[in-house]
């Protein structure tokens, strides 16, 4: 059990920079706070049944010219619309 917990913590530490970079991209794109960008990622994760890390990777991939995966597009658009409706 302890080894499993250590492995999970290592994975979290490895993935955190990717998630933080994706938050930064959303903050720059949508002129929002870090908390708002986090909320967008969480919202998209919950509504698309996709791991938050995978969404973060997809956001970063768009910086390399890759398209946002089609299943995520409407969820990200909706989350962005909600963010700007406030």
C-alpha positions as CSV (number, residue, x, y, z in Angstrom):
1,X,0.0,0.0,0.0
2,X,2.8,2.4,0.8
3,X,4.6,1.7,-2.4
4,X,1.4,2.4,-4.3
5,X,0.9,5.7,-2.6
6,X,4.5,6.7,-3.4
7,X,4.0,5.8,-7.0
8,X,0.8,7.9,-7.1
9,X,2.6,10.9,-5.5
10,X,5.4,10.6,-8.1
11,X,2.9,10.5,-10.9
12,X,1.2,13.6,-9.5
13,X,4.6,15.4,-9.2
14,X,5.4,14.6,-12.8
15,X,2.0,15.7,-14.1
16,X,1.7,18.9,-12.2
17,X,3.9,21.0,-14.4
18,X,1.8,20.1,-17.5
19,X,-1.4,21.0,-15.7
20,X,0.2,24.3,-14.5
21,X,1.3,25.2,-18.0
22,X,-2.1,24.5,-19.4
23,X,-3.6,26.8,-16.7
24,X,-1.2,29.5,-17.9
25,X,-2.2,29.0,-21.5
26,X,-5.9,29.4,-20.6
27,X,-5.1,32.4,-18.4
28,X,-3.3,34.1,-21.3
29,X,-6.0,33.2,-23.9
30,X,-9.0,34.1,-21.8
31,X,-7.5,36.8,-19.5
32,X,-8.7,34.9,-16.4
33,X,-7.2,34.1,-13.0
34,X,-5.4,30.9,-12.1
35,X,-8.4,29.8,-10.1
36,X,-10.7,30.4,-13.1
37,X,-8.4,28.4,-15.4
38,X,-8.3,25.6,-12.9
39,X,-12.1,25.6,-12.8
40,X,-12.2,25.3,-16.6
41,X,-9.9,22.3,-16.6
42,X,-11.9,20.6,-13.8
43,X,-15.2,21.4,-15.5
44,X,-14.1,20.0,-18.9
45,X,-12.7,16.9,-17.1
46,X,-15.9,16.3,-15.3
47,X,-18.2,16.9,-18.3
48,X,-16.1,15.0,-20.8
49,X,-15.1,12.1,-18.5
50,X,-11.5,12.8,-19.4
51,X,-8.6,12.9,-17.0
52,X,-7.5,16.4,-16.2
53,X,-3.9,15.7,-17.2
54,X,-5.1,14.5,-20.7
55,X,-7.0,17.8,-21.1
56,X,-3.9,19.8,-20.1
57,X,-1.8,17.9,-22.6
58,X,-4.4,18.6,-25.3
59,X,-4.3,22.3,-24.5
60,X,-0.5,22.4,-24.7
61,X,-0.6,20.4,-28.0
62,X,-2.6,23.2,-29.5
63,X,0.4,25.4,-29.0
64,X,2.3,23.1,-31.3
65,X,-0.4,23.4,-33.9
66,X,-2.3,20.2,-33.1
67,X,-6.1,20.4,-33.1
68,X,-8.0,20.1,-29.9
69,X,-9.5,16.6,-29.8
70,X,-13.0,16.7,-31.2
71,X,-14.6,15.2,-28.1
72,X,-13.2,18.0,-25.9
73,X,-14.0,20.9,-28.2
74,X,-17.6,21.5,-27.1
75,X,-16.8,21.0,-23.5
76,X,-13.9,23.5,-23.6
77,X,-16.1,26.0,-25.6
78,X,-18.9,25.7,-23.0
79,X,-16.5,26.2,-20.1
80,X,-15.0,29.2,-21.8
81,X,-18.5,30.7,-22.4
82,X,-19.4,30.1,-18.8
83,X,-16.2,31.8,-17.6
84,X,-16.9,34.9,-19.7
85,X,-20.6,35.1,-18.8
86,X,-19.6,36.1,-15.2
